[in-house]
Amino acid sequence: MRAVLVGPPGAGKGTQAQFIAAQLAIPKISTGDIFRYNVSTGTELGRRAKDFMDRGDLVPDEVTIGMVTSRLQEDDTHSGFLLDGFPRNVPQAETLKKMLTDWDTRLDIVLELVVDDDEVVRRLSGRRTCRLCGRVWHATFDPPLRKGHCDDCDGELFQRDDDREETIRHRLDVYAQQTQPLIAFYADEGILLGIDATGPVEDITGRALAALRRFIR
């Protein structure tokens, strides 16, 4: 199976991609993971990407496409893959379509995780990160026993800039402007399927797998 997972920031794409890929025995290819690796190791690509990521903006297409193209040429993708975070806009989608056509293959399905903006803000703005060990807590869904302190190491918890409401709303605006047209593109291609991405994680995974299994070759 060759699939793409789309949805706004905070829709749970990373969590669902991990579970889905494991269940279907295909590699999860996440641009977020690639970006974080390059930022943490201080590569030229990482420095370029970090400026955009810190503002909540999208990394330029030429950087993203180059990374994904290289990853899709690795041996473990021959039997399929699940893309998480790519494509993010119509030009990227057109590039991916041409790439796969050149390789004599195609996407099977694009799965959209559907969740409204207020729910995204509620999910992301409640996150708190430990300054010492890096564990992420949530003020509502996974609070520490002692407010403001990590249960694991007693480190101070703080709210990352990315998790502030104004930054989240900006990211949602960017998503609406640049990524939502992607939904129409794949709807026109006849391979878009949306599922409700609210509720317990395991329920969302169940809906996703039920939708995707119909398209397994």
PyMOL commands that set and color helices and strands:
alter all, ss='L'
color gray80, all
select helices_A, chain A and resi 13-24+31-41+44-54+61-72+75-77+90-102+117-125+161-163+165-178+180-189+201-215
alter helices_A, ss='H'
color red, helices_A
select strands_A, chain A and resi 2-6+28-30+81-84+109-114+127-130+136-138+157-158+192-196
alter strands_A, ss='S'
color yellow, strands_A
deselect
rebuild
show_as cartoon
